[in-house]
Amino acid sequence: MNADQTFVHASLNLEDAEKEYLRGQLLQLILEEDSQIAVQMAVVFAKVARVDYPRAWPSLFTDLLQQMQSLNTLMVRRVYLVLHHALKELASKRLSSDQKAFAEASGAALPVPHHAVASAFLNAAIIINTMECPAYIRSLPQALAAQAPGQPLLLSLERWLILLKALRRLIVFGFQSDARTLEPVPVVTQTVPVLLQALQTLMAARPAKGAPRSQLAVMLDRGLIKLAKVITNWYTLIRKTPPHAVYNECPSLDGVTSFAIRAHTTPSHTPIPHRSFYYAGAFDGGLELFYSQLVNGQQTEGGLFDRFLIQCMLFHHAVLSCPSYKGTSASFQLTSAARSQNMAGAINSLGASGSSQGIKPVADNVKQLSQTVKGSLAAFWTPERLHRLCHTLAHHFFTLTARELEQWEESPEDFHHQSDSAAYRDNVRPCAELLFATLLQAYRAELAPAVVQMLATASEGCPPGAPSRLATQNGNGSSATAGIPAAVLHKEAVYAAVGTGAYDLFDFIDFQPWLRGTLVQEVADESAAGRPLRRRAGLLIGQWVGKLKGEDRPMAYRALLSLLADADPAMQLAAVASLHALIDDWEFREDQFLDVVGPCFQLLANFMLSAAEFDSQLQIFGLMNLIIDRLGDSVKPFAEGLLRLLPSVWQDAEGQSLLRIQVLLALQRLVNALGPDSPGCYNLLVPILQQCTAIDQPDELNLLEDGLQLWLIALRNAPSPQSAEGLLNLFPNLTAVMERSTEHVRMACQIITSCVLLGQASFLQRHADAVVRSLEALIGNINERGMLLLFTTLEIILQCFPKEGPVLLQPLLQRLLILVLSDKESGLTVSNAMTVYARALLQTPHWFLQFCEATGPQLPRLRPGLSSTTGEQLLLGFLDRWLDKFDAIGTPAARKLSALALCNLLTLPLPSILQRLDPIAAHLTAVWFEIEGADGGDQHPLGSEYYTTLRSEADNDVNAATVASEEAEAEINRRQQLHEHDLVNQLQLSSFAKSKMQQCVQIHGHSFRQSMQGLDSTISLQLQRMIS
């Protein structure tokens, strides 16, 4: 139980008066001098607010705002802290009622914090549209340069940062977008421009790159991040229903344009001239400000400022990817109140004439707003700006830095994973890649030729084979980073851009000559200076797999294998990524890859043993699994080597469930590929299965499902019971799994079925009690779909053991009979259950009568509340239920089985059965006509399916290897042999019915003849045709 649950549980035991007393005490404890204790008090305050607000504590924010009236500076700081944590906790609640309460709280709480923001800005010299504190403004550069700035300034910044956090949650989570309500949000139009103004002032005051870093400078960077995050979050979180209030009423954009021109020519460390911000121009102001910070040459510094650059990129990404900003109205989702209000206004505008021309649909109003913003964006994103931002992203943010090259040297695997899978919200390079791809998608026609030109220019500056020559020139004064020539890093950055935009550049680059003439040569370049370019060229082959022609694939495979053979793990991981893309591609052809399969497996095995990172091992084994899957039976020649690798991988992966799952998946595919030769891997397979199917092992939660599937695949591919003795001996593990829960019913029933088919009598001799106990526990405790799976298993047992099966399953069949007669199960379950009894009745009719005679007196014991009855009454009740549900029996094989069983039922020495002869004859003749036709010949194949199957979401969890094992040669042979010996396929219904009716004459005599004469004339005629 976590802290939240503990607190909620404890609060349920408190009286309202006690809660009120505790809340009062919390308010008195806000003034805490120790900072660490103050934070803990704020957290406790927030937990109480989450439970009690608004029902039990409606005055929460009023109480807090009253505390802010104090002249005590420490009290104000602590209230800010409490407010931040309380809003953070309340904003995380997702129920609609809680969100509505938070929105109401935002309306009440924001005016004072907003005023407090202004006050904090004044005290810290942040607001630029007022000069009430010129001393602070003038002293800010000196304070930044000093190692020990004034304490009042630091305290003001601290309060301001805390307040920004609270303000962000109020703005982002406290108000609906005006695109949903078609009403302006005054708070946003008033707050966002002020934040932009503060952001400009902070940027102007920020020390230049390389200047000494003080505590004040760090707090200043944190302020930049928080300000940008407030603005960016508001646009990012609601970009599907974007805000227009901040734009729609702007009277002029001239000020924005002039600001942009100055921003492009102004260094980041010099003040940006003030301009008059319109409330409605905040949207354009954000575009200008964040754009200028990206294109003014400011490179990543690797510190706090990187997080600010990330917010700049996220803002532009949110705007560029917003559907509504592209002029489409379909993306708007108005609230019902907004629609009603909009339509009512349109109807009122009709006037006395009643003309319908005055009505303007909601979609038209919204589309007009969208077109307005679309025009503004079109004016902002001129070709010059697009090209400049594209160039900046490629050359400033994609270029490998000295720090990254040093990381590559020290930890190649970490370097690859950091660049390959880092979160774009936390790292500059992935965020720059996201913005580049979004920009290229939005303005493909304008930017694609520019990217192609960048590629041509970079290729001219560093043709294939040039890195080593350029490295030699470095000794003569040429620029280089960590020994890598600048031209190489420049080309590598352009390659990264081309790989990122591969989808949108598809029609602009002729990939085949580029691959043959450049990329393959660069992959083969093993010079130290060419390492970044070699790795990037290998990655590009995988990123451009969509344009890789079939005749070039063998060349690409060989090039990537040379990269995989490199001693540098970063190179090897790049090769793994590209090989995975090529092999997983729709155009993959097995014959083109067979020549390199052996070397590929060998290199992957060597890399697997030397890889130090878990993520690396996972990617390597994922590629091996993919190759095994795509090759199918062609992987047999390489199976021995793979099986030698797996034990060490399994052993070394202790505690790493994801890697062990990959081992299980590899074994599943290998066993399927080996087929009848799979016993050769049992020395490895059986111990692994013993471990991952045991419910008491530590990784049981993660490995059990895949372990059961591997077990099933192995059973289906086992050629004989003698070779699969170890597999059959694992059955106690399955019993324990089934006794614990019904979660794995599907897999368990299939495993039992395969064990019975494979082990036959020897298996049941050892595990009969466990099988019956496990299956009996399922009766009445699983849903309809589970019952249908269970019936298939019972059918197989009864078929394999015609005499022993009914006796063995009698306890289970007794429980099932009560369930069928209780009228609580679905018609589908009942009709399929009847097929189970039909099988027993067909094979051993006299046992069925004994079964009913034994079950009738035991009904009170089997189901409390039932009264005992005779065997004949129980059988007749069962027969009536059977006849009622007969038409619900779906498959032809099951209908014929039931018809044959009814014929056998007539031969039981019970005269009362003859009273049901009319419906029995009707069902017999109907089935006869379905399967034999009017001419009496078996013209319609029945198949081997006796039970209805239902698909569900759980079927999607069964992997491809398990599905493929259904076609295993050994399993098919066993099922085919059982099918050939099935009485249903050996008996002809018309002949069998004729012989049974002749027996009825001998058993029932005159009573049977009278019953036949009493049949409906139509049914009698059809019956005569059937037996004639």
Residue pairs with C-beta under 8 A, 6 or more apart in sequence:
1 9
3 47
4 47
4 50
7 47
7 48
7 51
8 51
11 19
11 51
11 52
14 22
16 56
19 52
19 56
22 48
23 48
23 52
23 57
26 41
26 44
26 45
26 48
27 63
27 67
29 41
30 41
30 45
30 67
30 75
30 78
30 79
30 82
31 72
31 74
31 75
31 78
32 38
32 41
32 78
33 74
38 78
38 81
39 81
41 82
42 78
42 81
42 82
42 84
42 85
42 86
43 85
45 82
45 85
45 86
46 82
46 85
46 86
46 88
46 89
46 90
47 89
48 57
49 57
49 60
49 86
49 89
49 90
50 89
50 90
50 93
52 60
53 60
53 86
53 90
53 101
53 105
54 60
54 101
54 104
54 105
60 86
60 105
61 105
61 108
61 109
62 108
64 79
64 82
64 83
64 86
65 109
65 112
67 75
67 79
68 75
68 76
68 79
68 112
68 116
70 76
73 155
76 159
77 155
77 158
77 159
77 162
80 116
80 159
80 162
80 163
80 166
81 162
83 109
83 113
83 163
83 166
84 162
84 163
84 165
84 166
87 109
87 166
87 169
87 170
88 165
88 169
90 98
90 101
90 102
90 105
91 102
91 169
91 172
91 173
91 174
93 99
93 102
99 173
102 173
102 174
103 174
103 175
103 176
105 174
106 170
106 173
106 174
106 175
106 187
107 174
109 170
110 167
110 170
110 171
110 174
110 187
113 163
113 166
113 167
113 170
114 167
114 187
114 190
114 191
116 163
117 160
117 163
117 164
117 167
117 191
117 194
118 127
118 194
120 126
120 156
120 159
120 160
120 163
121 127
121 160
121 194
121 198
122 130
122 132
122 133
123 133
123 136
123 152
123 156
124 136
124 153
124 156
124 157
124 160
125 133
125 136
125 137
125 139
125 140
125 201
126 160
126 198
126 201
126 202
126 223
127 194
127 197
127 198
127 201
128 197
128 198
128 200
128 201
128 274
129 197
129 274
129 277
131 137
136 153
139 150
139 153
140 153
140 205
141 205
143 149
143 150
143 153
143 216
144 205
144 207
144 211
144 214
144 216
144 217
144 220
145 207
145 211
145 212
145 214
146 214
146 216
147 212
147 214
148 214
149 214
149 215
149 216
153 216
154 215
154 216
154 219
157 216
157 219
157 220
157 223
158 219
160 223
161 219
161 222
161 223
161 226
164 223
164 226
164 227
164 230
165 226
167 191
167 230
168 226
168 229
168 230
168 233
171 187
171 188
171 191
171 192
171 230
171 234
172 230
172 233
172 234
172 237
175 185
175 187
175 188
176 185
176 335
177 185
177 238
177 241
177 242
177 243
178 184
178 185
178 188
178 243
178 244
178 245
179 238
179 241
179 242
179 243
179 244
179 324
179 332
179 334
179 366
179 369
180 241
180 332
180 333
180 334
180 335
180 338
181 334
181 335
181 337
181 338
182 334
182 338
182 341
182 342
182 362
182 365
182 366
183 338
184 245
184 248
184 249
185 243
185 245
188 234
188 243
188 245
188 246
188 282
189 245
189 246
189 279
189 280
189 282
190 279
192 230
192 231
192 234
192 246
192 282
192 286
193 277
193 278
193 279
193 281
193 282
193 285
195 227
195 230
195 231
196 231
196 277
196 282
196 285
196 286
196 289
197 277
198 223
198 227
199 224
199 227
199 228
199 231
199 289
200 272
200 274
200 289
202 220
202 223
202 224
202 227
203 224
203 268
203 272
203 289
203 293
204 270
204 271
204 272
205 220
205 271
206 217
206 220
206 221
206 224
206 268
206 269
207 213
207 217
207 269
208 268
208 269
209 269
209 298
209 301
211 217
218 304
221 303
221 304
221 305
221 308
222 304
224 305
224 308
225 304
225 307
225 308
225 311
228 290
228 308
228 311
228 312
228 315
229 311
231 286
231 311
231 315
232 311
232 312
232 314
232 315
232 318
234 243
235 242
235 243
235 286
235 315
235 318
235 319
236 314
236 315
236 317
236 318
239 318
239 319
239 321
239 322
240 322
240 323
240 324
240 331
240 333
241 324
241 331
241 332
241 333
242 322
242 324
242 325
242 373
243 283
244 369
244 372
244 373
245 280
246 279
246 280
246 281
246 282
246 283
247 280
247 281
247 282
247 283
247 284
247 372
247 373
247 376
248 280
248 369
248 372
249 278
249 279
249 280
250 278
250 280
250 281
250 284
251 278
251 280
252 278
253 281
253 284
253 376
253 379
255 275
255 276
255 277
255 278
255 281
256 275
256 281
256 284
256 285
256 288
258 275
259 272
259 273
259 275
259 285
259 288
260 288
260 291
260 292
260 380
262 272
262 273
263 272
263 288
263 289
263 291
263 292
263 296
264 292
264 295
264 296
264 388
266 272
266 273
266 292
266 296
267 296
267 297
268 293
268 296
268 297
268 298
272 292
277 285
283 373
283 376
284 376
284 380
286 315
287 315
287 316
287 319
287 380
288 380
290 311
290 312
290 315
290 316
291 312
291 316
291 385
291 389
293 308
293 309
293 312
294 309
294 312
294 313
294 316
294 389
294 392
294 393
295 385
295 388
295 389
295 392
297 392
297 396
298 305
298 309
299 396
299 397
300 306
300 309
300 396
300 397
300 401
300 428
302 401
302 403
306 427
306 428
309 428
309 431
310 424
310 425
310 426
310 427
310 428
310 431
313 428
313 431
313 432
313 434
313 435
314 425
314 431
316 435
316 438
316 439
317 431
317 434
317 435
317 438
319 325
319 377
320 435
320 438
320 439
320 441
320 442
321 438
321 442
322 331
323 330
323 331
324 331
324 332
324 366
324 370
324 373
325 370
325 373
325 374
325 377
326 370
326 374
326 442
327 367
327 370
327 371
327 374
328 367
328 370
329 363
329 364
329 366
329 367
329 370
332 363
332 366
332 370
334 342
334 362
334 366
338 362
339 362
342 362
342 365
343 359
343 362
346 358
346 359
346 360
346 361
347 359
349 358
349 359
350 356
350 358
350 359
351 358
381 443
383 446
386 439
386 443
386 446
386 447
386 450
387 446
387 447
387 450
389 439
390 436
390 439
390 440
390 447
390 450
390 451
391 450
391 454
393 432
393 435
393 436
393 439
393 497
394 436
394 451
394 454
394 493
394 494
394 496
394 497
395 490
395 493
397 428
397 429
397 432
398 429
398 432
398 433
398 436
398 493
398 494
398 496
398 497
399 489
399 490
399 492
399 493
400 408
400 481
400 484
400 489
400 492
400 493
400 532
401 481
402 481
402 482
404 415
404 419
405 481
405 482
405 484
405 532
406 482
407 414
407 415
407 418
408 415
408 570
409 482
412 568
412 569
412 570
412 571
412 573
413 569
413 570
413 573
413 611
413 612
413 613
413 615
413 616
414 613
415 570
416 569
416 570
416 573
416 574
416 616
417 573
417 613
417 615
417 616
418 427
419 429
420 573
420 577
421 615
422 429
422 430
423 430
424 430
424 431
424 433
424 434
425 431
433 496
433 500
436 497
436 500
436 501
437 500
437 501
437 503
437 504
439 447
440 447
440 448
440 451
440 500
440 501
440 504
440 505
441 503
441 504
444 504
448 501
448 504
448 505
448 508
449 508
451 497
451 498
451 501
451 505
451 508
452 505
452 508
452 509
454 494
454 497
455 494
455 495
455 498
455 509
458 487
458 490
458 491
458 494
458 495
459 491
459 518
461 487
461 490
461 491
462 470
462 485
462 487
462 488
462 490
462 491
462 533
463 518
464 517
464 518
464 521
464 522
464 525
465 521
465 525
466 487
466 488
467 485
467 488
467 525
467 527
467 529
467 530
467 533
468 525
468 527
468 529
468 530
470 478
470 485
470 487
470 488
470 529
471 480
471 483
471 484
471 485
471 527
471 528
471 529
473 485
474 480
474 483
474 485
478 485
478 486
479 485
479 486
480 486
481 489
483 528
483 529
484 529
484 531
484 532
485 529
488 529
488 530
488 532
488 533
489 532
491 533
492 532
492 533
492 536
495 533
495 536
495 537
495 540
496 536
498 505
498 509
498 540
499 536
499 539
499 540
499 543
499 544
502 543
502 544
502 546
506 546
506 547
509 547
511 544
511 547
511 548
512 547
512 549
512 552
515 541
515 544
515 548
515 552
515 555
515 556
516 552
516 555
518 537
519 537
519 540
519 541
519 559
520 555
520 556
520 559
522 530
522 533
522 534
522 537
523 534
523 537
523 538
523 541
523 559
523 560
523 562
523 563
524 559
524 562
525 533
525 534
526 534
526 566
531 568
531 571
534 563
534 571
535 563
535 568
535 570
535 571
535 574
536 574
538 559
538 560
538 563
538 571
538 574
538 575
538 578
539 574
539 577
539 578
541 548
541 556
541 559
541 560
541 578
541 582
542 577
542 578
542 579
542 580
542 581
542 582
543 578
543 581
545 578
545 581
545 582
545 585
546 585
548 556
548 582
548 585
548 587
550 587
550 589
550 592
553 582
553 587
553 589
553 592
553 593
554 592
554 595
554 596
556 582
557 579
557 582
557 592
557 593
557 596
557 600
558 596
560 575
560 578
560 579
560 582
561 575
561 596
561 599
561 600
561 603
563 571
563 572
563 574
563 575
563 578
564 571
564 572
564 575
564 576
564 579
564 600
564 603
564 604
564 607
565 603
566 572
566 575
569 607
569 610
569 611
569 612
569 616
572 607
573 616
573 619
576 604
576 607
576 619
576 620
576 623
577 619
579 600
579 623
580 619
580 622
580 623
580 626
582 588
583 593
583 623
583 626
583 627
583 630
584 626
584 630
588 630
590 630
590 631
590 632
590 634
593 627
593 630
593 631
594 631
594 634
597 627
597 631
597 634
597 635
597 638
598 638
600 627
601 624
601 627
601 638
601 641
601 642
602 641
604 620
604 623
604 624
605 641
605 642
605 645
607 616
607 620
608 617
608 620
608 621
608 624
608 645
608 649
609 648
611 617
611 620
614 656
614 658
614 659
617 649
617 653
617 656
617 659
618 658
618 659
618 662
621 649
621 659
621 662
621 663
621 666
622 662
624 642
624 666
625 662
625 665
625 666
625 669
627 635
628 635
628 642
628 666
628 669
628 670
628 673
629 669
629 960
629 961
631 673
632 673
633 673
633 675
635 642
635 669
635 670
635 673
636 673
636 674
636 677
639 670
639 673
639 674
639 681
642 666
642 670
643 670
643 680
643 681
643 684
646 663
646 666
646 667
646 684
647 684
649 659
649 663
650 660
650 663
650 688
653 659
653 660
653 663
655 698
655 699
657 699
657 702
657 703
658 702
660 692
660 699
660 702
660 703
661 702
661 703
661 706
663 688
664 688
664 692
664 703
664 706
664 707
664 709
664 710
665 706
665 959
665 961
667 681
667 684
667 685
667 688
667 710
668 706
668 709
668 710
668 713
668 959
668 961
668 962
668 965
669 961
670 678
670 681
671 678
671 681
671 685
671 710
671 713
671 714
671 717
671 965
672 713
672 717
672 961
672 964
672 965
672 968
674 680
674 681
674 717
675 717
675 968
675 969
675 970
676 717
676 719
676 969
676 970
678 685
678 714
678 717
678 718
679 718
679 719
679 723
679 724
682 714
682 723
682 724
682 726
682 727
685 710
685 714
686 726
686 727
686 730
688 707
688 710
689 707
689 710
689 711
689 714
689 727
689 730
690 730
690 733
691 697
691 703
692 699
692 700
692 703
692 704
692 706
692 707
692 710
693 704
693 707
693 708
693 711
693 730
693 733
693 734
693 737
694 700
694 733
694 736
695 704
695 733
695 736
695 737
695 740
697 703
704 737
704 744
705 744
705 747
705 957
708 734
708 737
708 744
708 747
708 748
708 751
709 747
709 958
709 959
709 961
709 962
711 727
711 730
711 751
712 747
712 750
712 751
712 754
712 962
712 965
713 961
713 962
713 965
713 968
714 724
714 727
715 724
715 727
715 751
715 754
715 755
715 758
715 971
716 754
716 965
716 966
716 968
716 970
716 971
717 965
717 968
717 969
717 970
717 971
718 724
718 727
718 758
718 970
719 970
720 758
721 728
721 758
721 759
721 760
721 762
721 763
724 758
724 759
727 758
728 755
728 758
728 759
728 763
731 755
731 763
731 766
731 767
731 770
732 767
732 770
734 748
734 751
734 752
734 774
735 770
735 773
735 774
737 744
737 748
738 744
738 745
738 748
738 774
738 777
738 778
739 774
739 777
742 778
742 781
742 782
742 786
745 778
745 782
745 786
745 789
745 790
746 786
746 789
746 954
746 958
748 774
749 789
749 790
749 792
749 793
750 789
750 793
752 771
752 774
752 775
752 793
753 792
753 793
753 796
754 971
755 763
755 767
756 763
756 764
756 771
756 793
756 796
756 797
756 800
757 796
757 800
757 971
757 974
757 975
757 978
758 974
760 800
761 801
764 771
764 801
764 804
764 808
768 808
771 797
772 808
772 809
772 811
772 812
775 790
775 793
775 794
775 809
775 812
776 811
776 812
776 815
778 786
778 787
778 790
779 790
779 812
779 815
779 816
779 819
780 815
780 819
782 790
784 825
784 826
784 828
784 829
784 950
785 950
785 952
787 825
787 829
787 832
787 833
788 828
788 829
788 832
788 947
788 948
788 949
788 950
791 832
791 833
791 835
791 836
791 946
791 947
792 946
792 947
794 809
794 812
794 836
795 835
795 836
795 839
795 946
795 947
796 978
797 805
797 808
797 809
798 805
798 806
798 809
798 836
798 839
798 840
798 843
799 805
799 839
799 978
799 982
800 978
801 808
802 843
802 844
803 843
803 844
805 840
805 843
806 813
806 840
806 843
806 844
806 847
806 848
806 851
807 847
810 851
810 854
813 836
813 837
813 840
813 851
814 851
814 855
814 858
814 862
815 862
816 833
816 836
817 837
817 855
817 874
817 878
818 859
818 862
818 863
818 866
819 825
819 833
820 830
820 833
820 834
820 878
820 881
821 877
821 878
821 881
822 863
825 833
827 885
827 888
828 888
828 948
830 881
830 885
830 888
831 885
831 886
831 888
831 889
831 890
831 948
832 889
832 894
832 947
832 948
834 881
834 882
834 885
834 886
834 889
834 898
835 889
835 894
835 897
835 898
835 946
835 947
837 848
837 878
837 882
837 901
838 894
838 897
838 898
838 900
838 901
838 902
839 897
839 901
839 946
840 847
840 848
840 851
841 848
841 901
841 904
841 905
842 897
842 900
842 901
842 904
842 983
842 984
843 983
845 904
845 905
845 907
845 908
846 908
848 875
848 905
848 908
849 871
849 875
849 908
849 910
850 871
852 871
852 872
852 874
852 875
852 878
853 870
853 871
853 872
854 871
855 862
855 871
855 874
856 868
856 869
856 870
856 871
856 873
856 874
857 868
857 869
858 868
859 866
859 867
859 868
859 869
859 874
860 866
860 867
860 868
869 877
872 910
872 912
875 908
875 910
876 910
876 912
876 913
876 916
879 905
879 913
879 916
880 916
882 898
883 916
883 919
883 920
883 923
886 898
886 923
887 923
889 895
889 898
890 948
891 942
891 943
891 945
891 946
891 947
891 948
892 930
892 931
892 940
892 942
892 943
893 942
893 943
893 944
893 945
893 946
893 984
894 945
894 946
894 947
895 927
895 930
895 931
896 927
896 931
896 942
896 984
896 989
897 946
897 984
898 923
898 927
899 923
899 924
899 927
899 928
899 989
899 993
900 983
900 984
900 987
900 989
900 992
902 920
902 923
902 924
903 924
903 989
903 992
903 993
903 996
903 997
904 996
905 913
905 920
906 913
906 914
906 917
906 920
906 996
906 997
906 1000
907 996
907 999
907 1000
907 1003
909 1003
911 1004
911 1007
914 1004
914 1007
914 1008
914 1011
915 1011
917 1011
917 1012
917 1014
917 1015
918 1014
918 1015
918 1016
918 1019
921 1015
921 1019
921 1020
921 1022
921 1023
922 1016
922 1019
924 989
924 993
924 1023
924 1026
925 1019
925 1022
925 1023
925 1026
927 989
928 989
928 990
928 993
928 1022
928 1026
929 1022
930 940
931 938
931 940
931 942
931 989
932 938
932 939
932 988
932 989
932 990
933 939
933 940
934 1025
936 990
936 1026
938 988
942 984
942 985
944 975
944 979
944 982
965 971
979 985
989 1026
990 1026
990 1027
993 1026
993 1027
994 1026
994 1027
997 1008
997 1027
1000 1008
1001 1008
1001 1009
1004 1011
1012 1020
1015 1023
